[in-house]
Amino acid sequence: MSTDWFFLKKGWFGKARAVGPLNEPDLLVRIERGEIAPETLLQSESKTRGRWIPMNRVGPAFKHWKKQHPETPA
């Protein structure tokens, strides 16, 4: 069973909107494309217990980001 993820995307005038639900492979693709950065807030009912937390606190997602961006300090 795949987990549904949401992330907050900044919009006009600094307003953020939730994007999702995404399955884990889709989430990783968006991390690879740079749509989701370490400070981007993520939410999953099962993984984050419904709380918004920065991507850099989600171990597997941040590990994937570091693999894609080895030259960038976190």
C-alpha positions as CSV (number, residue, x, y, z in Angstrom):
1,M,0.0,0.0,0.0
2,S,1.4,3.4,-1.0
3,T,1.3,6.4,1.2
4,D,-0.5,9.6,0.0
5,W,1.7,12.7,0.4
6,F,0.9,16.3,0.1
7,F,3.2,19.3,-0.1
8,L,2.7,23.0,0.1
9,K,3.5,25.0,-3.0
10,K,3.9,28.8,-2.8
11,G,1.5,30.7,-5.0
12,W,0.6,34.3,-5.7
13,F,1.2,36.8,-2.9
14,G,2.9,34.3,-0.7
15,K,-0.2,32.1,-0.3
16,A,0.5,28.4,-0.2
17,R,-1.7,25.6,-1.5
18,A,-1.6,21.9,-0.9
19,V,-0.6,19.7,-3.8
20,G,-1.5,16.1,-3.8
21,P,-2.3,13.4,-3.1
22,L,0.9,11.9,-4.5
23,N,2.2,8.4,-4.1
24,E,5.8,7.9,-3.0
25,P,7.3,7.5,-6.6
26,D,5.6,10.7,-7.7
27,L,7.0,12.5,-4.6
28,L,10.5,11.3,-5.4
29,V,10.2,12.5,-9.0
30,R,9.1,16.0,-7.8
31,I,12.1,16.0,-5.5
32,E,14.4,15.2,-8.4
33,R,12.9,18.0,-10.5
34,G,13.5,20.5,-7.7
35,E,9.8,21.2,-7.1
36,I,10.3,20.0,-3.5
37,A,13.2,21.5,-1.6
38,P,14.4,20.6,2.0
39,E,12.4,23.4,3.5
40,T,9.1,22.4,1.7
41,L,6.4,21.3,4.0
42,L,5.2,17.7,3.5
43,Q,2.2,15.9,5.1
44,S,1.1,12.2,5.1
45,E,-1.6,10.8,7.3
46,S,0.4,7.7,8.1
47,K,4.1,8.9,7.9
48,T,3.8,12.4,9.6
49,R,0.5,11.7,11.5
50,G,-1.2,14.4,9.5
51,R,1.2,17.2,10.6
52,W,3.1,19.5,8.2
53,I,6.8,19.0,8.6
54,P,9.8,20.1,6.5
55,M,11.0,17.6,3.9
56,N,14.5,17.6,5.5
57,R,12.9,15.9,8.5
58,V,11.5,13.0,6.4
59,G,14.5,10.7,6.3
60,P,14.0,8.8,3.0
61,A,12.9,11.9,1.1
62,F,15.8,13.9,2.4
63,K,18.2,11.1,1.6
64,H,16.9,11.0,-1.9
65,W,17.3,14.8,-2.2
66,K,20.9,14.6,-1.0
67,K,21.6,11.9,-3.6
68,Q,20.3,14.2,-6.3
69,H,22.0,17.3,-5.0
70,P,25.4,16.1,-3.6
71,E,27.1,19.5,-4.1
72,T,24.4,21.5,-2.1
73,P,24.8,21.8,1.6
74,A,21.7,20.9,3.6
